[in-house]
Amino acid sequence: MAYYAGVDIGSTMTKVVIVSDRIEASLIGPTGPEHRKLANKVMEDALNRANLRFKDLSYIVATGYGRINVPFADRQITEITCHAKGLHSLLPTVKTVVDVGGQDSKGIRINDGKVVNFVMNDKCAAGTGRFLEIIADSLGVPLQRLGELSLTAERATPISSTCTVFAEHEVINQLANGEPVANLVAGVHESIATRIYSLVSKLQIEKDIAITGGGAKNIGLVKALEAKFGSPVLVPPEPLITGALGAALLGKEKCEKALRDGYTPTRSKEGLQEAKIFS
């Protein structure tokens, strides 16, 4: 049995997935300041979970904005490509992907697991998980409760500001004026959904539509996006691991192609040198 790993170092969360002909193990942990040390730790924990050793891995692909800090990886691939591959393996009918991460949001058009086009918002926190974190802190509501709380709202309070800082002040002022917290949260979800829809509309949106990233775990945001798209928005079983899963599958694909072409794929010299930490 051959095993392959994908490591996705995102802005807020780091993910590892190990695959063979199925997902053998996956692990999610917070991204800290020391990316290399964290990459080593999550890989070690994922190997333990799969009851494997590092030398059992045939190939490792790193992705995410911190991918250059995975020294034991054999290859680095952009998160856009990895998200497309990973999501297609889970939800093969999806053509449009919305990824709501901690520091950016993306729209990706895919066809048969390959990227057709994409757009990204990485210049402003509005429309990202960071915006939700700031609002949750301002309202004194745990981030994990925002989604279910918004479903109890009588209405979505309009949030006119498009800047995170100004929107936070607007929410605080509305709260001081007696506006119910649930209505404010629903309004924030509506505001984020509007920004994301405006971004993704630059693509030729085609159904089915799916959402990945931390934002996919917020049912209120998912419902607000469904209203904007006028269509159901699918959520994969674990929306945080699609990038790492895609990275692992791309590594597997590369190795299998090498075998078909008549040669045995080998680990990179740099990857094997750094692998001494696992010995």
C-alpha positions, 0 to 999 in steps of 0.5 A: 500500500502506498501513502501520500500526504498533503500539508496545508498551512493556512493563515489561521489553521494548519491541516494534514491529510494522509491518503492511500486509496482512501483518507487514512488520517486527517488533522487540523490545528491552529497556525502559529508563528513557527510554521516549520515546527508546527508542520513537523508536529501536525505531520507527526500527529497525523502519522501516529493517527494513521499508525504509519511512519514517515518512511511509509509516505511515498510523496508529500505536497505542501500548499497554503500561504505557508507552504514554503515552510514545510521543508520535508515536502517534495513539492509545493502547489498553490492552494487554488489548485489543491482546493479544486482537486480536493473538493472535486474528489468529495463533491464531483458535481460542483462547478463553483467553489467559495472558500472563506478563510481566515484572512481571505476569501476566494471564488474558484470555477472548476471543471473535472477537478481542474481550475478554470478561473478564480478570483480572490479578496486578500486586501481587506478583512471584510468577507473573511473569517477574521471579520466574523472573529472581530464581530463575535468579540464585539458582541461577546458571542462565541464564534462557534455560536454566530451561525445558530444565533443568526437563525433566531433573528427576526430580521437582518439589521442592515450593516452599511459599512464595507470596512471591517473597522467601521462595520465594527463601530456600526454594530457596537452603536446599533447594540447600544441603541437596543438592537437585538444581538441575533438581528445584528449577527444576521446583518453581519452574515448578510453583509459578508454574503453580499461581498462574497457574492459580488466577488464570485460574480466576476466568474461565470457562476455555474451550479453546483456551488460549494463552500469550503474553509472555516466560513463553511461551518457557520450555518448562518453564513451558508444560508445567507449565501444561498439566498444571494446565489438563489441556489443550495450551497453544498458543504463537504463533510470537513470543509477545512481539509479540502486543500490538504486533501487535494495536495495529497491526491495530486501527489498520488496522481504524480506518483501513479503517472510516473509508474505508468510511464515506467519509472519509480518516483522518488522522494526529493533529496531536500525532503528526505534530509529534513525527514531526519526529524522523524527518525 
